[in-house]
Amino acid sequence: TPLFRSREQIVAEQSRLEHERARLRRELEMWQGNMEKTAQRLQGVEDRMSLLRRTIEPMLEPEPTAAPERRAARQAEPDPATEWHEVVLEY
């Protein structure tokens, strides 16, 4: 049994398929264009992340500090603002 019973049905189906093919080709071109743009943007982000990583690495290295000496000095000489003082109250 034939799929279509009349010439008009065949022509209509052929026309519909031609429009669908044109639409799919446009969609494919759009997706390919977007894919190229996205790949370029992704590469830009990765380049920027690499630059930031190289910039921050020296900052993350531990630097020798004199903090323990300062703490020892603080303990030897108490800060007057943090000491307990005796206050006499009379009523």
C-alpha positions as CSV (number, residue, x, y, z in Angstrom):
1,T,0.0,0.0,0.0
2,P,1.3,3.4,-0.9
3,L,1.9,5.9,1.9
4,F,0.1,8.7,0.1
5,R,-3.1,8.3,-1.9
6,S,-2.8,11.4,-4.1
7,R,-0.3,13.5,-5.9
8,E,-1.2,16.5,-3.8
9,Q,-0.3,14.6,-0.6
10,I,3.1,13.7,-2.0
11,V,3.8,17.3,-3.1
12,A,2.6,18.6,0.3
13,E,4.8,16.1,2.2
14,Q,7.8,17.0,0.0
15,S,7.3,20.7,0.6
16,R,7.1,20.1,4.3
17,L,10.3,18.0,4.3
18,E,12.1,20.7,2.3
19,H,11.1,23.4,4.9
20,E,12.2,21.1,7.7
21,R,15.5,20.4,6.0
22,A,16.1,24.2,5.6
23,R,15.2,24.8,9.2
24,L,17.5,22.1,10.5
25,R,20.4,23.4,8.4
26,R,19.8,26.9,9.8
27,E,19.7,25.4,13.3
28,L,22.9,23.5,12.7
29,E,24.7,26.6,11.5
30,M,23.5,28.5,14.5
31,W,24.7,25.7,16.9
32,Q,28.1,25.5,15.1
33,G,28.5,29.3,15.4
34,N,27.5,29.3,19.1
35,M,29.9,26.4,19.7
36,E,32.8,28.3,18.2
37,K,31.9,31.4,20.2
38,T,31.6,29.4,23.4
39,A,34.9,27.6,22.8
40,Q,36.6,31.0,22.4
41,R,35.0,32.4,25.6
42,L,36.0,29.2,27.5
43,Q,39.6,29.6,26.3
44,G,39.5,33.2,27.5
45,V,38.3,32.2,30.9
46,E,40.9,29.5,31.2
47,D,43.6,31.9,30.2
48,R,42.4,34.4,32.8
49,M,42.3,31.7,35.5
50,S,45.9,30.6,34.7
51,L,47.0,34.2,35.0
52,L,45.3,34.6,38.3
53,R,46.8,31.3,39.6
54,R,50.3,32.5,38.6
55,T,49.7,35.8,40.3
56,I,48.4,34.4,43.6
57,E,50.9,31.5,44.0
58,P,53.7,33.8,45.3
59,M,51.2,35.3,47.8
60,L,50.4,31.9,49.2
61,E,53.9,31.0,50.0
62,P,54.6,31.3,53.8
63,E,56.7,34.2,54.7
64,P,58.9,34.2,57.9
65,T,57.5,36.5,60.4
66,A,58.5,37.8,63.8
67,A,55.1,37.1,65.3
68,P,56.3,34.8,68.1
69,E,58.8,37.5,69.3
70,R,56.0,40.0,69.4
71,R,53.8,37.7,71.4
72,A,56.6,37.1,73.9
73,A,57.1,40.9,74.1
74,R,53.4,41.4,74.8
75,Q,53.4,38.8,77.6
76,A,56.5,40.4,79.2
77,E,55.0,43.9,79.2
78,P,51.2,43.8,79.8
79,D,49.1,46.4,78.1
80,P,47.6,48.8,80.6
81,A,44.3,48.8,78.8
82,T,43.8,45.1,79.3
83,E,45.1,44.8,82.9
84,W,42.7,44.4,85.9
85,H,42.7,47.4,88.2
86,E,41.4,47.6,91.7
87,V,38.7,50.2,92.2
88,V,37.5,51.2,95.6
89,L,33.8,52.2,95.9
90,E,32.4,53.8,99.0
91,Y,28.8,54.3,99.8
